[in-house]
């Protein structure tokens, strides 16, 4: 997958958005202004990943040239760089590939999760509590806020029903 064409396209779109944000009449239409600023922020993040990717690509190219230069000290330095750079370049490539995929319109919306203990008495209530904690920890690791909307506790520390966002 050639990422340079995507990077070029993103840079061009970023410049368009920069010019549009500079126009004062953009903020007369709040919905359009919000869309433009959201896309601008997304492209800014993608381009920072792209700059890192391009820098690592150039560093790898230079390290290969230094390794072939014939100078022993330069070859040692290049060997160290050639061990480090490919792993970092692979990570940057993967980040850029994920960034190229356009976001869905519903990605920024809240999610409401409802968990109910089924048949099984206390064991089902304990399982529902474990499931709730699993979702909450996953959300917290991702950086999302979790807000309990409604909960019904059961015996032995389980939950009969819980709704959270």
N, C-alpha and C positions, 0 to 999 in steps of 0.2 A: 504494500500500500504506500503510494507516494504521498507523503504528508506535506511536501513543500507547496503543492498547488492549493491545498486547504489553508495553509498559513498565509499565502498570498491573498487568497480570497477574504480571509478574516481581517487581514490588515486593511484591505480596501474598504471593507464594510465598516471597520472601526473608524477610519478617517471620515466616512460619510456621516456616521453617528456623531463624531466630534463636531463636524460642521453644523449638523442639525441642532445639537445641544447649544451651540453658540448663538443661535437665533432666539431672540427674546420672545417672539410670538409663539414659540413651541408650547410654552407653559399656559397659554390660553386654553388649550385642550388638555386637561389634566390626565385623561386616559392615555392619550398618545404620548405625553411626556413621561408617564410611568412606564409605558412599553419601551420607549427609547432608552431611558436610564437603566432599565433592567437588562436590555440587550447589551448596552454599553458595558455594564459591570461584568456580564458574562464573557464578552469578548476580551475585556481587559485581563481577566483571569486566564483565558485561553492563550492570549498572546504572551503572558509572562511564562507560561509553560513552554510555549514555542521558542521563546528567546533562550531558555535553558536548554532545550533540545538542540537548537542550532549551535549554541556555544559548545555543547558536548560533542556534537558532530565535528566541528572545527578542531576541537582539542584532540579528538581521536585521529583525525587526518594529520595534524601536526606531529603527534607522537609517533605515528608510523613513519613520517618523513625523517624525524630525528633518529629513529632506530636504524634507518637505512643510510644515515649520513656518514658513517664510518668513524666518527669520534666516539671513543670508548665511554667517556663520562656521559655524553649525551645519550648514548645507547642505554646506559644504566637508568638514567632518569626516564627515558622513554619506556623502558620495560616496566617500571613502577606505574607509570601512567597507563600503559596498556593493560595492566591488571585491574586498575580501578575504574577506568572510563567505561568499558563495555557494560558493566553492571548498571552504572548510573544512566547510561544511554538507553538501556533496555527499559528501565523504570520510567524515564522521561518519555520514551516512545509510547509506552502503555498509557501513561497519563494523557498524552496528546490524542491517542486513538479514542479514549473515552470522552475527551472533551469535544472531539469532532462530531460526535453523535448529538443531534439537536435535542434539547429538553422537551418533554411533553408539557402541554398546557396545564395539566393538573398536578405537576410536580410540586408546586409551591403551596398547594392547598392542604388543609389539615385533614387528618384521618381520624375517624372515630372507631374504636375497637370495643366490641362487646363480647364478653366471655361469660358463658353460663355453665354451671356444673350440670352435667347430664345425669342420667340414672347411675347410681353407684354409691350414693350416700356420701359419707365422709371422704372416701377415697377420691371420688369425682371432685369434691370441693377442694381437696388438697392439690389435685392435678390442675384445677382451674387457677389456683393461687400460684403454682409454679409457672404456668403458662403466662399469667399476668406479669410476674417478675421478669420472665425471659423477655417479653416484649418491651417492658419498661427499661431494662438494662440495655437492650439493643438500641432503643431510641436515645437513651442518654449517651451512649458511646458515639452515636452519630451526631450528637449535638442538638437534638430536638428536645423541646420541653414537653413534659408529660403532666397532664392535669386530669385528676380523677373527677369524673362528673357524677357518678353514682356507684355505690358499692353496698353489697349485702354480705356481711360476714357469716361464716358457718362455724360449727364447733371444731375444735382442734386446729384452729388457725387457717382454715381454708376459706374460700369465698363461694357463695352460692351464685352471685351475679356481680359483675363489675363492668362499668362503662367508663372508658377514659379516652382522652384525645391527645 
